[in-house]
Amino acid sequence: MGNPAFKLPAFDDAPARPLADELINDPAIDRILNAVRGHLGLEIAFVSRYVENEQRELTHVSTDLELPMGAGFREDREDSYCWHILQGRLPELIQDPADHPLTEKLAITKFLPVGCHVNTPLRLADGTVWGSFCALGREPRRDMNQRDLEILQSFAGLAGERIEASLSEQIGLQQARERVEAMLDGHAVTMFQQPIHELATGKPVGVECLARFPDLNKRGPDAWFDDAERVGLGNELEMTAVRCALETVGQVPDGIYAAINASPATILSGALRHTLEEAGADNLVIEITEHQEVSDFAALAREIKALKPFCRIAIDDVGTGYAGLRHLVELQPDILKMDMVLTREIDSDPARRAITAAMVQFASEIGCKLVAEGIETEEERAVMQDLGVDYGQGYLFARPLPVIAAQQHLLGVTMEE
């Protein structure tokens, strides 16, 4: 008789997805298997999954015995107790295989040998039977009962939660990879530009090029770059954004610089330098984002020096990022951008004013310009100007704009002046 109340994963001709290393080596599942063996007094406990070609694969095995099979071992599912239990041909609790004629046809019965067997299917949240959770001993156990099966089922539930979480993470990573890969040709990437103004005169001096991706209202740029980093495509997505930004810099008016963001990892890869060499664009600034730890500042400084013939260098989020003052000196930036945390309500916060005054002095000492990000009010702008900050960027001047709108904004401000 069969069991119609289950469904198997649809493998078609494609092989089952490889298990993540974190799942294969999950110590929690090992502890669960060890615990069920201890509670039931059995020699072997394992987790298996159903895979392509009508087979099943052992994924985790707990035993003190020398067995001829371990994690990764595959066999025809028809040769396993687990499959016949799933089909309703054998019970989940088998005290003695001799009680069931079907077990005589299964080679594993004498091969191990199997003396008793307790098993429950592992089902995912959508009802799919992923595999099975099993414990067995080499001797018959007439004392085993429904309570023992319930104990095993409880431990199986814990293991199933770990497996489901790992599979969900794998699916999420695959979906993230597919999303990011769809962006790498640049066709779905839109560039915006946010103007940067001189505080003393109000004249525009630069724009920051900002990449925008589909579903902007649901997933901001940071989420896209985080996805790319998670799936090992961080540099690739950044370089896509760089190339898209370079395509727009020709529309920036003369005398105004275009800042393009790049992480230390992308700079260290050398890909940015090669791209800038080929681009031949003028009045570029590479803005180094401070969202990654840098393990080798000396190597970063060398690569930045190699970039200098093609661009100026700005350091982003100064005051909250990874770079101490000594490292800032080593990187020899042309522009420092203060994090907007220092800008917020600076007109009413003496501590923020003191930090900004120190940053103004520091920038002057090393010969670079200072940009205050996130200026939203006239009061914030006035305080920054009074303290000696060179440039400002924020909603007070303009939000990030489509490239043509940014060009019109910059030309309009220039003509008014």
C-alpha positions as a Markdown table, in Angstrom:
| # | Residue | x | y | z |
|---|---|---|---|---|
| 1 | Met | 0.0 | 0.0 | 0.0 |
| 2 | Gly | 1.2 | 3.5 | -0.7 |
| 3 | Asn | 1.2 | 6.8 | 1.1 |
| 4 | Pro | -0.4 | 9.5 | -1.0 |
| 5 | Ala | 0.1 | 12.2 | 1.6 |
| 6 | Phe | 3.7 | 13.2 | 0.7 |
| 7 | Lys | 5.5 | 14.7 | -2.2 |
| 8 | Leu | 9.2 | 14.5 | -3.2 |
| 9 | Pro | 11.3 | 17.4 | -4.5 |
| 10 | Ala | 11.0 | 17.7 | -8.3 |
| 11 | Phe | 14.6 | 17.0 | -9.5 |
| 12 | Asp | 13.8 | 16.4 | -13.2 |
| 13 | Asp | 17.1 | 15.6 | -14.7 |
| 14 | Ala | 19.1 | 18.1 | -12.7 |
| 15 | Pro | 21.1 | 17.0 | -9.7 |
| 16 | Ala | 20.0 | 17.9 | -6.2 |
| 17 | Arg | 21.5 | 21.2 | -5.1 |
| 18 | Pro | 24.8 | 20.7 | -3.2 |
| 19 | Leu | 24.4 | 21.2 | 0.5 |
| 20 | Ala | 26.0 | 24.3 | 2.1 |
| 21 | Asp | 29.2 | 23.7 | 4.0 |
| 22 | Glu | 27.5 | 25.2 | 7.0 |
| 23 | Leu | 24.8 | 22.5 | 6.9 |
| 24 | Ile | 27.2 | 19.6 | 6.2 |
| 25 | Asn | 29.4 | 20.6 | 9.2 |
| 26 | Asp | 26.5 | 21.9 | 11.4 |
| 27 | Pro | 27.5 | 20.9 | 15.0 |
| 28 | Ala | 23.9 | 21.3 | 16.1 |
| 29 | Ile | 22.8 | 18.4 | 13.9 |
| 30 | Asp | 25.7 | 16.3 | 15.2 |
| 31 | Arg | 24.6 | 17.0 | 18.7 |
| 32 | Ile | 21.0 | 16.1 | 17.9 |
| 33 | Leu | 22.0 | 12.8 | 16.4 |
| 34 | Asn | 24.3 | 12.0 | 19.4 |
| 35 | Ala | 21.5 | 12.9 | 21.8 |
| 36 | Val | 18.9 | 10.7 | 20.1 |
| 37 | Arg | 21.4 | 7.8 | 20.2 |
| 38 | Gly | 21.9 | 8.4 | 23.9 |
| 39 | His | 18.2 | 8.6 | 24.7 |
| 40 | Leu | 17.3 | 5.5 | 22.8 |
| 41 | Gly | 20.5 | 3.5 | 23.5 |
| 42 | Leu | 21.2 | 2.8 | 19.9 |
| 43 | Glu | 24.5 | 2.5 | 18.0 |
| 44 | Ile | 23.7 | 4.5 | 14.8 |
| 45 | Ala | 21.7 | 7.7 | 14.0 |
| 46 | Phe | 21.6 | 9.5 | 10.7 |
| 47 | Val | 19.9 | 12.0 | 8.5 |
| 48 | Ser | 19.4 | 11.3 | 4.8 |
| 49 | Arg | 17.8 | 13.1 | 1.9 |
| 50 | Tyr | 16.2 | 12.0 | -1.4 |
| 51 | Val | 18.1 | 13.0 | -4.5 |
| 52 | Glu | 18.0 | 12.5 | -8.3 |
| 53 | Asn | 18.0 | 9.1 | -10.0 |
| 54 | Glu | 15.6 | 7.7 | -7.4 |
| 55 | Gln | 18.4 | 7.6 | -4.8 |
| 56 | Arg | 18.9 | 8.7 | -1.3 |
| 57 | Glu | 22.0 | 10.2 | 0.2 |
| 58 | Leu | 23.3 | 10.1 | 3.8 |
| 59 | Thr | 24.0 | 13.7 | 4.9 |
| 60 | His | 24.9 | 13.3 | 8.6 |
| 61 | Val | 25.9 | 10.1 | 10.4 |
| 62 | Ser | 26.5 | 9.6 | 14.2 |
| 63 | Thr | 28.1 | 6.3 | 15.3 |
| 64 | Asp | 31.0 | 4.9 | 17.3 |
| 65 | Leu | 31.1 | 1.9 | 14.9 |
| 66 | Glu | 33.3 | 1.4 | 11.9 |
| 67 | Leu | 30.7 | 1.6 | 9.1 |
| 68 | Pro | 31.3 | 1.0 | 5.3 |
| 69 | Met | 29.2 | 4.1 | 4.5 |
| 70 | Gly | 29.1 | 7.6 | 5.9 |
| 71 | Ala | 28.0 | 11.1 | 4.9 |
| 72 | Gly | 27.8 | 11.4 | 1.1 |
| 73 | Phe | 27.0 | 7.7 | 0.6 |
| 74 | Arg | 24.2 | 7.1 | -2.0 |
| 75 | Glu | 22.1 | 4.1 | -2.7 |
| 76 | Asp | 18.9 | 3.3 | -4.6 |
| 77 | Arg | 16.0 | 4.5 | -2.3 |
| 78 | Glu | 14.2 | 1.1 | -2.9 |
| 79 | Asp | 17.1 | -0.6 | -1.0 |
| 80 | Ser | 16.5 | 1.5 | 2.1 |
| 81 | Tyr | 14.1 | 1.0 | 5.1 |
| 82 | Cys | 13.4 | 4.7 | 5.0 |
| 83 | Trp | 11.8 | 4.7 | 1.5 |
| 84 | His | 9.5 | 1.8 | 2.3 |
| 85 | Ile | 8.5 | 3.4 | 5.6 |
| 86 | Leu | 7.6 | 6.6 | 3.7 |
| 87 | Gln | 5.6 | 4.5 | 1.3 |
| 88 | Gly | 3.7 | 2.9 | 4.1 |
| 89 | Arg | 5.1 | -0.6 | 3.5 |
| 90 | Leu | 7.0 | -0.7 | 6.8 |
| 91 | Pro | 6.2 | 0.9 | 10.2 |
| 92 | Glu | 8.2 | 3.8 | 11.6 |
| 93 | Leu | 9.1 | 1.6 | 14.7 |
| 94 | Ile | 10.6 | -1.8 | 14.0 |
| 95 | Gln | 11.5 | -3.8 | 17.1 |
| 96 | Asp | 12.8 | -6.7 | 15.1 |
| 97 | Pro | 13.2 | -6.9 | 11.2 |
| 98 | Ala | 12.1 | -10.6 | 11.4 |
| 99 | Asp | 8.6 | -9.4 | 12.1 |
| 100 | His | 8.3 | -8.0 | 8.6 |
| 101 | Pro | 8.9 | -10.2 | 5.5 |
| 102 | Leu | 9.9 | -7.2 | 3.3 |
| 103 | Thr | 13.1 | -6.6 | 5.4 |
| 104 | Glu | 14.4 | -9.9 | 4.3 |
| 105 | Lys | 14.6 | -8.5 | 0.7 |
| 106 | Leu | 16.7 | -5.5 | 1.8 |
| 107 | Ala | 20.5 | -6.2 | 1.7 |
| 108 | Ile | 21.1 | -3.7 | 4.5 |
| 109 | Thr | 19.3 | -5.9 | 7.0 |
| 110 | Lys | 22.1 | -8.5 | 7.1 |
| 111 | Phe | 24.8 | -6.2 | 5.9 |
| 112 | Leu | 24.9 | -4.0 | 9.0 |
| 113 | Pro | 23.0 | -6.0 | 10.5 |
| 114 | Val | 19.8 | -4.2 | 11.4 |
| 115 | Gly | 18.4 | -5.4 | 14.7 |
| 116 | Cys | 15.9 | -2.6 | 15.4 |
| 117 | His | 15.0 | 0.5 | 13.5 |
| 118 | Val | 13.2 | 3.8 | 14.3 |
| 119 | Asn | 12.5 | 6.3 | 11.5 |
| 120 | Thr | 10.5 | 9.4 | 10.7 |
| 121 | Pro | 10.3 | 11.4 | 7.4 |
| 122 | Leu | 11.8 | 14.9 | 7.4 |
| 123 | Arg | 9.3 | 17.3 | 5.9 |
| 124 | Leu | 9.8 | 20.9 | 4.9 |
| 125 | Ala | 7.3 | 23.6 | 5.7 |
| 126 | Asp | 5.7 | 23.2 | 2.2 |
| 127 | Gly | 5.0 | 19.6 | 2.8 |
| 128 | Thr | 7.9 | 18.3 | 0.7 |
| 129 | Val | 9.6 | 15.2 | 2.1 |
| 130 | Trp | 13.2 | 16.2 | 2.1 |
| 131 | Gly | 14.5 | 12.9 | 3.6 |
| 132 | Ser | 14.4 | 11.0 | 6.8 |
| 133 | Phe | 15.7 | 10.9 | 10.4 |
| 134 | Cys | 16.7 | 7.5 | 11.6 |
| 135 | Ala | 18.2 | 5.6 | 14.5 |
| 136 | Leu | 19.0 | 1.9 | 14.6 |
| 137 | Gly | 20.7 | -0.8 | 16.6 |
| 138 | Arg | 22.3 | -4.1 | 15.7 |
| 139 | Glu | 20.2 | -6.1 | 18.1 |
| 140 | Pro | 16.4 | -6.5 | 18.3 |
| 141 | Arg | 14.7 | -4.3 | 21.0 |
| 142 | Arg | 11.3 | -5.6 | 22.1 |
| 143 | Asp | 11.3 | -2.9 | 24.8 |
| 144 | Met | 11.1 | -0.1 | 22.2 |
| 145 | Asn | 7.7 | 1.5 | 22.1 |
| 146 | Gln | 5.6 | 4.5 | 20.9 |
| 147 | Arg | 7.3 | 6.8 | 23.4 |
| 148 | Asp | 10.7 | 6.0 | 21.8 |
| 149 | Leu | 9.3 | 6.9 | 18.4 |
| 150 | Glu | 8.0 | 10.2 | 19.8 |
| 151 | Ile | 11.4 | 11.0 | 21.2 |
| 152 | Leu | 13.0 | 10.4 | 17.8 |
| 153 | Gln | 10.3 | 12.5 | 16.2 |
| 154 | Ser | 11.0 | 15.4 | 18.6 |
| 155 | Phe | 14.7 | 15.3 | 17.7 |
| 156 | Ala | 13.8 | 15.0 | 14.0 |
| 157 | Gly | 11.9 | 18.3 | 14.4 |
| 158 | Leu | 14.9 | 20.1 | 15.7 |
| 159 | Ala | 17.1 | 18.7 | 12.9 |
| 160 | Gly | 14.4 | 19.7 | 10.4 |
| 161 | Glu | 14.5 | 23.3 | 11.6 |
| 162 | Arg | 18.2 | 23.5 | 11.1 |
| 163 | Ile | 17.9 | 22.0 | 7.6 |
| 164 | Glu | 15.0 | 24.2 | 6.6 |
| 165 | Ala | 16.9 | 27.3 | 7.7 |
| 166 | Ser | 20.0 | 26.3 | 5.7 |
| 167 | Leu | 17.9 | 25.5 | 2.6 |
| 168 | Ser | 16.2 | 28.9 | 2.9 |
| 169 | Glu | 19.5 | 30.6 | 3.2 |
| 170 | Gln | 20.8 | 28.7 | 0.1 |
| 171 | Ile | 17.7 | 29.7 | -1.8 |
| 172 | Gly | 18.0 | 33.3 | -0.7 |
| 173 | Leu | 21.7 | 33.3 | -1.8 |
| 174 | Gln | 20.8 | 31.8 | -5.2 |
| 175 | Gln | 18.1 | 34.4 | -5.7 |
| 176 | Ala | 20.5 | 37.2 | -4.7 |
| 177 | Arg | 23.1 | 35.9 | -7.1 |
| 178 | Glu | 20.5 | 35.8 | -9.9 |
| 179 | Arg | 19.4 | 39.3 | -9.1 |
| 180 | Val | 23.0 | 40.7 | -9.0 |
| 181 | Glu | 24.0 | 38.8 | -12.2 |
| 182 | Ala | 21.1 | 40.4 | -14.0 |
| 183 | Met | 22.6 | 43.8 | -13.2 |
| 184 | Leu | 26.2 | 43.2 | -14.4 |
| 185 | Asp | 25.7 | 44.2 | -18.0 |
| 186 | Gly | 24.6 | 47.6 | -16.7 |
| 187 | His | 21.4 | 47.8 | -18.7 |
| 188 | Ala | 19.1 | 47.9 | -15.6 |
| 189 | Val | 21.4 | 50.3 | -13.7 |
| 190 | Thr | 20.4 | 54.0 | -13.6 |
| 191 | Met | 22.8 | 56.7 | -12.5 |
| 192 | Phe | 21.8 | 59.7 | -10.5 |
| 193 | Gln | 24.0 | 62.6 | -9.5 |
| 194 | Gln | 23.8 | 64.7 | -6.3 |
| 195 | Pro | 25.4 | 68.2 | -6.5 |
| 196 | Ile | 28.1 | 69.4 | -4.2 |
| 197 | His | 28.3 | 73.1 | -3.5 |
| 198 | Glu | 30.9 | 75.5 | -2.2 |
| 199 | Leu | 29.6 | 76.9 | 1.1 |
| 200 | Ala | 31.1 | 80.3 | 0.8 |
| 201 | Thr | 29.7 | 81.1 | -2.6 |
| 202 | Gly | 26.9 | 78.6 | -3.2 |
| 203 | Lys | 28.5 | 77.6 | -6.5 |
| 204 | Pro | 28.5 | 74.0 | -7.6 |
| 205 | Val | 31.8 | 72.3 | -7.5 |
| 206 | Gly | 31.0 | 68.6 | -8.0 |
| 207 | Val | 28.5 | 65.8 | -8.2 |
| 208 | Glu | 28.4 | 62.4 | -6.6 |
| 209 | Cys | 27.4 | 59.6 | -9.0 |
| 210 | Leu | 25.0 | 57.2 | -7.4 |
| 211 | Ala | 23.8 | 53.9 | -8.8 |
| 212 | Arg | 20.1 | 53.1 | -8.6 |
| 213 | Phe | 18.6 | 49.6 | -9.2 |
| 214 | Pro | 15.1 | 48.3 | -10.0 |
| 215 | Asp | 12.6 | 48.1 | -7.2 |
| 216 | Leu | 14.1 | 51.2 | -5.6 |
| 217 | Asn | 11.1 | 51.6 | -3.2 |
| 218 | Lys | 11.6 | 48.0 | -1.9 |
| 219 | Arg | 15.4 | 47.5 | -2.0 |
| 220 | Gly | 17.8 | 50.4 | -1.8 |
| 221 | Pro | 21.3 | 50.5 | -3.3 |
| 222 | Asp | 22.8 | 49.3 | -0.1 |
| 223 | Ala | 20.7 | 46.1 | -0.2 |
| 224 | Trp | 21.9 | 45.4 | -3.8 |
| 225 | Phe | 25.6 | 45.9 | -2.8 |
| 226 | Asp | 25.1 | 43.8 | 0.3 |
| 227 | Asp | 23.6 | 41.0 | -1.8 |
| 228 | Ala | 26.6 | 41.2 | -4.2 |
| 229 | Glu | 29.0 | 41.0 | -1.3 |
| 230 | Arg | 27.2 | 38.0 | 0.1 |
| 231 | Val | 27.4 | 36.0 | -3.1 |
| 232 | Gly | 31.0 | 37.0 | -4.0 |
| 233 | Leu | 30.1 | 39.5 | -6.7 |
| 234 | Gly | 30.8 | 42.7 | -4.8 |
| 235 | Asn | 33.7 | 43.9 | -7.0 |
| 236 | Glu | 31.7 | 43.0 | -10.1 |
| 237 | Leu | 28.7 | 45.0 | -9.2 |
| 238 | Glu | 30.8 | 47.9 | -8.1 |
| 239 | Met | 32.7 | 47.9 | -11.4 |
| 240 | Thr | 29.4 | 47.9 | -13.2 |
| 241 | Ala | 28.3 | 51.0 | -11.3 |
| 242 | Val | 31.7 | 52.6 | -12.1 |
| 243 | Arg | 31.3 | 52.0 | -15.8 |
| 244 | Cys | 27.8 | 53.3 | -15.8 |
| 245 | Ala | 29.0 | 56.4 | -13.9 |
| 246 | Leu | 31.8 | 57.0 | -16.4 |
| 247 | Glu | 29.2 | 57.0 | -19.2 |
| 248 | Thr | 27.5 | 60.0 | -17.5 |
| 249 | Val | 30.5 | 62.2 | -16.6 |
| 250 | Gly | 30.6 | 63.8 | -20.1 |
| 251 | Gln | 27.4 | 65.5 | -19.2 |
| 252 | Val | 28.9 | 67.2 | -16.1 |
| 253 | Pro | 29.6 | 70.9 | -16.9 |
| 254 | Asp | 33.2 | 72.0 | -17.3 |
| 255 | Gly | 35.0 | 72.8 | -14.0 |
| 256 | Ile | 32.8 | 70.5 | -11.9 |
| 257 | Tyr | 34.1 | 67.2 | -10.7 |
| 258 | Ala | 32.3 | 63.9 | -10.8 |
| 259 | Ala | 32.8 | 61.6 | -7.8 |
| 260 | Ile | 32.5 | 57.8 | -8.3 |
| 261 | Asn | 32.2 | 55.5 | -5.3 |
| 262 | Ala | 34.6 | 52.5 | -4.9 |
| 263 | Ser | 35.3 | 50.2 | -1.9 |
| 264 | Pro | 38.8 | 49.4 | -0.8 |
| 265 | Ala | 38.4 | 45.8 | -2.1 |
| 266 | Thr | 37.5 | 47.0 | -5.6 |
| 267 | Ile | 40.5 | 49.4 | -5.6 |
| 268 | Leu | 42.8 | 46.7 | -4.4 |
| 269 | Ser | 41.7 | 44.4 | -7.1 |
| 270 | Gly | 43.3 | 46.7 | -9.7 |
| 271 | Ala | 40.1 | 46.6 | -11.9 |
| 272 | Leu | 39.3 | 50.3 | -11.2 |
| 273 | Arg | 42.8 | 51.5 | -12.2 |
| 274 | His | 42.6 | 49.6 | -15.5 |
| 275 | Thr | 39.1 | 51.0 | -16.2 |
| 276 | Leu | 40.2 | 54.5 | -15.5 |
| 277 | Glu | 43.2 | 54.1 | -17.7 |
| 278 | Glu | 41.0 | 53.1 | -20.6 |
| 279 | Ala | 38.3 | 55.8 | -19.9 |
| 280 | Gly | 40.5 | 58.8 | -20.1 |
| 281 | Ala | 37.9 | 61.0 | -18.4 |
| 282 | Asp | 38.8 | 64.4 | -16.9 |
| 283 | Asn | 38.0 | 65.9 | -13.5 |
| 284 | Leu | 37.2 | 62.6 | -11.8 |
| 285 | Val | 37.2 | 61.9 | -8.0 |
| 286 | Ile | 37.2 | 58.4 | -6.7 |
| 287 | Glu | 35.3 | 58.4 | -3.4 |
| 288 | Ile | 36.5 | 55.5 | -1.1 |
| 289 | Thr | 33.7 | 54.1 | 0.9 |
| 290 | Glu | 34.4 | 53.2 | 4.5 |
| 291 | His | 32.1 | 50.2 | 5.0 |
| 292 | Gln | 34.8 | 47.6 | 4.9 |
| 293 | Glu | 37.7 | 46.8 | 7.1 |
| 294 | Val | 41.1 | 47.3 | 5.5 |
| 295 | Ser | 43.7 | 44.7 | 6.5 |
| 296 | Asp | 46.5 | 46.2 | 4.5 |
| 297 | Phe | 46.6 | 50.0 | 4.4 |
| 298 | Ala | 50.1 | 49.9 | 2.8 |
| 299 | Ala | 48.7 | 48.0 | -0.2 |
| 300 | Leu | 45.7 | 50.3 | -0.4 |
| 301 | Ala | 48.0 | 53.3 | -0.3 |
| 302 | Arg | 50.1 | 51.9 | -3.2 |
| 303 | Glu | 47.1 | 51.3 | -5.3 |
| 304 | Ile | 45.7 | 54.8 | -4.6 |
| 305 | Lys | 49.0 | 56.3 | -5.6 |
| 306 | Ala | 48.7 | 54.4 | -8.9 |
| 307 | Leu | 45.2 | 55.9 | -9.4 |
| 308 | Lys | 46.4 | 59.5 | -8.9 |
| 309 | Pro | 47.3 | 60.2 | -12.6 |
| 310 | Phe | 43.7 | 59.5 | -13.5 |
| 311 | Cys | 41.7 | 61.0 | -10.6 |
| 312 | Arg | 41.7 | 62.8 | -7.2 |
| 313 | Ile | 40.9 | 60.8 | -4.1 |
| 314 | Ala | 38.1 | 61.4 | -1.6 |
| 315 | Ile | 37.5 | 59.5 | 1.7 |
| 316 | Asp | 33.9 | 59.0 | 2.6 |
| 317 | Asp | 32.2 | 59.0 | 6.0 |
| 318 | Val | 35.2 | 60.5 | 7.9 |
| 319 | Gly | 34.6 | 60.5 | 11.6 |
| 320 | Thr | 32.7 | 57.3 | 11.8 |
| 321 | Gly | 34.5 | 54.8 | 9.5 |
| 322 | Tyr | 37.5 | 52.5 | 9.8 |
| 323 | Ala | 40.3 | 55.0 | 9.0 |
| 324 | Gly | 42.1 | 56.7 | 11.9 |
| 325 | Leu | 43.9 | 60.0 | 11.3 |
| 326 | Arg | 47.2 | 58.3 | 10.7 |
| 327 | His | 45.8 | 56.1 | 7.9 |
| 328 | Leu | 44.1 | 59.1 | 6.4 |
| 329 | Val | 47.5 | 60.8 | 6.1 |
| 330 | Glu | 49.0 | 57.6 | 4.5 |
| 331 | Leu | 46.2 | 57.6 | 1.9 |
| 332 | Gln | 46.9 | 61.2 | 0.9 |
| 333 | Pro | 43.4 | 62.2 | 0.0 |
| 334 | Asp | 42.4 | 65.3 | -1.8 |
| 335 | Ile | 38.9 | 65.5 | -0.3 |
| 336 | Leu | 37.5 | 64.4 | 3.1 |
| 337 | Lys | 33.8 | 63.9 | 3.4 |
| 338 | Met | 32.4 | 64.2 | 6.9 |
| 339 | Asp | 29.7 | 61.7 | 7.8 |
| 340 | Met | 26.2 | 63.2 | 8.0 |
| 341 | Val | 26.0 | 62.1 | 11.6 |
| 342 | Leu | 28.2 | 65.0 | 12.3 |
| 343 | Thr | 26.0 | 67.4 | 10.3 |
| 344 | Arg | 22.7 | 66.6 | 12.0 |
| 345 | Glu | 21.6 | 69.5 | 14.2 |
| 346 | Ile | 25.2 | 70.8 | 14.4 |
| 347 | Asp | 23.7 | 74.3 | 15.0 |
| 348 | Ser | 22.5 | 73.1 | 18.5 |
| 349 | Asp | 25.2 | 70.6 | 19.4 |
| 350 | Pro | 28.5 | 71.9 | 20.8 |
| 351 | Ala | 30.1 | 68.4 | 20.6 |
| 352 | Arg | 29.5 | 68.2 | 16.8 |
| 353 | Arg | 30.8 | 71.7 | 16.4 |
| 354 | Ala | 34.0 | 70.8 | 18.3 |
| 355 | Ile | 34.6 | 67.7 | 16.2 |
| 356 | Thr | 33.9 | 69.6 | 13.0 |
| 357 | Ala | 36.3 | 72.4 | 14.0 |
| 358 | Ala | 39.0 | 69.7 | 14.6 |
| 359 | Met | 38.3 | 68.2 | 11.2 |
| 360 | Val | 38.6 | 71.6 | 9.5 |
| 361 | Gln | 42.0 | 72.0 | 11.2 |
| 362 | Phe | 43.1 | 68.5 | 10.2 |
| 363 | Ala | 42.0 | 69.0 | 6.5 |
| 364 | Ser | 43.9 | 72.3 | 6.4 |
| 365 | Glu | 47.1 | 70.7 | 7.8 |
| 366 | Ile | 47.1 | 67.9 | 5.2 |
| 367 | Gly | 46.0 | 70.1 | 2.3 |
| 368 | Cys | 42.7 | 68.7 | 1.3 |
| 369 | Lys | 39.1 | 70.0 | 1.0 |
| 370 | Leu | 36.4 | 69.1 | 3.5 |
| 371 | Val | 32.8 | 68.3 | 2.5 |
| 372 | Ala | 29.9 | 68.2 | 4.9 |
| 373 | Glu | 27.3 | 65.6 | 3.9 |
| 374 | Gly | 23.7 | 65.6 | 4.8 |
| 375 | Ile | 23.0 | 69.3 | 5.0 |
| 376 | Glu | 19.3 | 69.8 | 5.2 |
| 377 | Thr | 18.8 | 73.2 | 6.9 |
| 378 | Glu | 20.1 | 76.7 | 6.4 |
| 379 | Glu | 21.2 | 76.7 | 10.0 |
| 380 | Glu | 23.4 | 73.6 | 9.4 |
| 381 | Arg | 24.9 | 75.2 | 6.3 |
| 382 | Ala | 25.6 | 78.4 | 8.1 |
| 383 | Val | 27.4 | 76.7 | 11.0 |
| 384 | Met | 29.5 | 74.6 | 8.6 |
| 385 | Gln | 30.5 | 77.7 | 6.7 |
| 386 | Asp | 31.4 | 79.6 | 9.9 |
| 387 | Leu | 33.5 | 76.7 | 11.0 |
| 388 | Gly | 35.5 | 76.7 | 7.8 |
| 389 | Val | 34.1 | 73.7 | 6.0 |
| 390 | Asp | 34.7 | 74.1 | 2.2 |
| 391 | Tyr | 31.8 | 72.2 | 0.5 |
| 392 | Gly | 28.4 | 71.0 | 1.3 |
| 393 | Gln | 26.1 | 68.2 | 0.0 |
| 394 | Gly | 22.6 | 67.5 | 1.0 |
| 395 | Tyr | 18.9 | 68.1 | 0.4 |
| 396 | Leu | 19.2 | 71.8 | 1.1 |
| 397 | Phe | 21.1 | 72.1 | -2.2 |
| 398 | Ala | 19.5 | 69.2 | -4.1 |
| 399 | Arg | 18.5 | 65.6 | -3.8 |
| 400 | Pro | 20.1 | 63.0 | -6.1 |
| 401 | Leu | 18.9 | 63.8 | -9.6 |
| 402 | Pro | 18.7 | 62.1 | -12.9 |
| 403 | Val | 21.7 | 63.0 | -15.0 |
| 404 | Ile | 20.0 | 65.5 | -17.2 |
| 405 | Ala | 18.2 | 67.1 | -14.3 |
| 406 | Ala | 21.5 | 67.4 | -12.4 |
| 407 | Gln | 23.1 | 69.0 | -15.5 |
| 408 | Gln | 20.3 | 71.5 | -15.7 |
| 409 | His | 20.5 | 72.2 | -12.0 |
| 410 | Leu | 24.3 | 72.8 | -12.2 |
| 411 | Leu | 24.0 | 75.1 | -15.3 |
| 412 | Gly | 21.1 | 76.9 | -13.8 |
| 413 | Val | 22.9 | 77.7 | -10.6 |
| 414 | Thr | 26.0 | 78.8 | -12.5 |
| 415 | Met | 24.0 | 81.1 | -14.8 |
| 416 | Glu | 22.2 | 82.7 | -11.8 |
| 417 | Glu | 25.5 | 83.4 | -10.2 |
